[in-house]
Amino acid sequence: MTAFVITLMLLGGTLLWFFAWQRGSYLARGIAIGVVLVLVGQPVIRSASSLDHVPIWAPALPFALIAITLFGFGLLAWFWGEE
């Protein structure tokens, strides 16, 4: 039953991405970037199943990524702001 649900989710996600890509929306690019991030982050997630081998930086990584992203958007808003 679990394999069926996983297969159904993968097919649904692939169809969502396909239709979003046809429309040329930013959603398709976001889905593609998310898939790449998951594939790159998979070793860290797998190692987190046993908490004995989790790197010290892994728990703080989401907060750091959000802070860096917001800082980058702040810089863009500053430089591209109203003139």
Backbone bond lengths (Angstrom), bond angles and torsions (degrees), N, CA, C in turn:
res aa  C-N    CA-C-N  psi(-1)  N-CA   C-N-CA  omega(-1)  CA-C   N-CA-C  phi
1 M - - - 1.451 - - 1.529 111.04 -
2 T 1.329 117.49 -39.04 1.461 120.80 -179.56 1.521 110.91 -64.88
3 A 1.331 116.68 -41.00 1.469 119.96 179.59 1.525 110.43 -64.22
4 F 1.306 117.79 -36.29 1.461 121.51 178.26 1.523 110.93 -64.53
5 V 1.311 116.76 -44.05 1.472 120.73 -179.63 1.530 110.18 -65.89
6 I 1.333 117.16 -41.43 1.468 120.14 178.73 1.519 110.54 -63.50
7 T 1.344 116.85 -43.40 1.461 120.74 178.24 1.519 111.02 -62.90
8 L 1.309 117.21 -40.98 1.458 121.42 178.39 1.531 111.27 -63.33
9 M 1.316 116.97 -41.43 1.460 121.01 178.45 1.524 111.09 -65.33
10 L 1.331 117.48 -42.18 1.464 120.83 179.14 1.528 111.47 -64.79
11 L 1.319 117.42 -42.31 1.462 120.27 177.88 1.529 111.45 -65.59
12 G 1.324 117.07 -40.99 1.460 120.58 177.36 1.521 112.06 -63.53
13 G 1.326 116.58 -42.34 1.462 120.01 177.60 1.514 112.50 -65.15
14 T 1.335 116.14 -38.59 1.461 120.03 177.95 1.528 110.96 -65.78
15 L 1.327 117.48 -41.47 1.462 120.45 177.23 1.532 111.58 -65.19
16 L 1.327 116.82 -40.70 1.464 120.48 177.27 1.516 110.56 -60.48
17 W 1.332 116.48 -45.17 1.456 120.11 179.80 1.524 110.65 -64.73
18 F 1.336 117.72 -41.07 1.463 121.58 -179.18 1.530 110.90 -60.93
19 F 1.318 117.49 -47.82 1.463 120.28 -179.42 1.528 111.70 -68.38
20 A 1.325 116.49 -35.26 1.473 119.36 177.14 1.529 110.11 -68.30
21 W 1.322 117.68 -37.25 1.463 121.14 -179.96 1.532 110.46 -67.55
22 Q 1.324 117.54 -37.18 1.460 120.51 178.25 1.525 111.44 -63.14
23 R 1.314 116.48 -36.15 1.466 120.03 179.80 1.526 112.09 -80.31
24 G 1.341 116.89 -11.67 1.458 120.17 178.43 1.515 113.09 71.90
25 S 1.311 117.51 31.45 1.460 119.73 -176.35 1.529 111.28 -89.38
26 Y 1.310 113.77 166.89 1.454 120.01 176.82 1.527 111.96 -70.20
27 L 1.323 116.72 -19.32 1.457 120.91 178.39 1.516 110.91 -60.32
28 A 1.327 117.60 -40.79 1.465 120.93 -179.62 1.523 110.98 -64.55
29 R 1.322 116.84 -40.74 1.466 119.48 177.60 1.526 110.86 -66.69
30 G 1.317 116.52 -39.20 1.459 120.05 178.11 1.520 112.52 -64.60
31 I 1.324 116.56 -40.22 1.461 120.28 177.48 1.520 109.91 -63.81
32 A 1.332 117.58 -43.02 1.464 121.11 -179.82 1.524 110.97 -63.70
33 I 1.320 117.38 -42.61 1.470 120.51 178.31 1.521 110.34 -65.20
34 G 1.331 117.22 -40.05 1.466 120.33 178.34 1.514 112.54 -63.69
35 V 1.324 117.09 -39.78 1.467 120.45 178.43 1.525 110.32 -64.10
36 V 1.328 116.79 -42.55 1.468 119.97 178.83 1.528 110.44 -63.56
37 L 1.334 117.43 -42.15 1.462 120.26 179.31 1.531 111.84 -63.66
38 V 1.320 116.57 -37.89 1.456 119.67 178.67 1.522 110.65 -67.31
39 L 1.328 116.98 -41.48 1.458 119.68 179.47 1.520 112.05 -66.01
40 V 1.330 116.54 -36.01 1.460 119.90 177.86 1.531 110.41 -73.38
41 G 1.327 117.46 -38.28 1.460 121.21 -177.43 1.509 114.92 -84.29
42 Q 1.315 117.93 -3.05 1.460 121.19 -177.67 1.534 113.32 -58.90
43 P 1.345 120.69 -41.93 1.471 118.47 178.39 1.527 113.35 -60.38
44 V 1.334 116.56 -36.37 1.465 119.57 178.64 1.524 110.22 -68.02
45 I 1.326 115.99 -40.20 1.460 119.93 -179.41 1.522 110.37 -67.32
46 R 1.321 116.93 -40.69 1.476 119.62 178.76 1.527 111.69 -64.85
47 S 1.328 116.73 -37.78 1.461 118.78 179.82 1.523 111.41 -71.70
48 A 1.326 117.57 -17.96 1.458 120.73 -179.63 1.523 112.16 -78.44
49 S 1.348 117.54 -6.43 1.459 118.67 178.98 1.523 111.02 -66.79
50 S 1.321 117.06 -32.57 1.461 120.03 170.54 1.526 106.68 -111.18
51 L 1.289 116.86 119.81 1.460 121.03 -173.14 1.521 113.38 -74.74
52 D 1.331 117.65 5.39 1.459 120.31 178.49 1.527 111.96 -78.29
53 H 1.330 117.85 -25.75 1.455 121.01 -173.57 1.522 113.21 -117.77
54 V 1.312 117.87 25.61 1.468 120.80 178.91 1.526 108.63 -80.85
55 P 1.337 117.46 128.26 1.465 119.07 176.37 1.525 110.78 -62.21
56 I 1.298 116.78 152.32 1.457 121.18 -174.99 1.531 111.47 -66.79
57 W 1.342 117.55 -25.90 1.454 121.53 -177.12 1.519 112.50 -85.91
58 A 1.317 119.26 -14.47 1.464 121.38 -173.45 1.540 114.37 -64.21
59 P 1.338 120.42 -42.43 1.468 117.83 -179.89 1.526 113.93 -65.25
60 A 1.316 117.72 -30.86 1.468 120.75 -178.43 1.524 112.89 -88.27
61 L 1.319 118.54 -6.16 1.462 121.69 -175.28 1.527 113.74 -59.29
62 P 1.341 121.13 -44.86 1.474 118.64 179.32 1.528 112.91 -61.14
63 F 1.321 117.21 -39.92 1.460 120.06 179.75 1.528 110.60 -66.67
64 A 1.330 116.89 -38.96 1.458 120.21 178.87 1.523 111.22 -66.59
65 L 1.314 117.49 -40.73 1.466 120.19 179.02 1.523 111.55 -65.06
66 I 1.316 117.35 -40.19 1.461 120.59 177.95 1.528 110.19 -65.66
67 A 1.328 117.19 -42.40 1.458 120.56 -179.95 1.534 110.98 -64.38
68 I 1.317 117.55 -42.60 1.466 120.99 179.38 1.523 110.46 -65.72
69 T 1.341 116.92 -41.11 1.457 120.22 178.91 1.524 111.30 -63.21
70 L 1.329 117.03 -45.93 1.460 119.75 178.86 1.523 111.87 -64.79
71 F 1.325 117.39 -36.26 1.463 121.11 176.60 1.529 110.18 -63.88
72 G 1.333 116.29 -42.05 1.466 120.07 177.95 1.515 112.10 -63.09
73 F 1.344 117.04 -43.34 1.458 119.93 177.38 1.527 111.08 -65.36
74 G 1.313 117.18 -34.81 1.459 120.39 176.19 1.517 111.96 -64.08
75 L 1.334 116.68 -42.05 1.463 119.66 176.65 1.527 111.44 -64.11
76 L 1.331 116.89 -42.07 1.464 119.62 177.93 1.523 111.01 -62.42
77 A 1.324 117.66 -41.58 1.460 120.60 178.66 1.525 111.26 -65.13
78 W 1.320 116.50 -35.01 1.452 120.18 179.96 1.532 110.37 -67.21
79 F 1.332 116.49 -48.50 1.453 119.39 -177.82 1.517 113.87 -74.63
80 W 1.331 117.93 -32.21 1.460 121.61 -179.11 1.515 112.07 -99.00
81 G 1.296 117.63 12.21 1.462 121.40 -176.35 1.507 113.36 -64.57
82 E 1.307 114.93 -176.05 1.465 120.42 180.00 1.512 110.46 -64.38
83 E 1.307 114.32 144.31 1.466 119.17 -178.97 1.511 111.21 -105.08
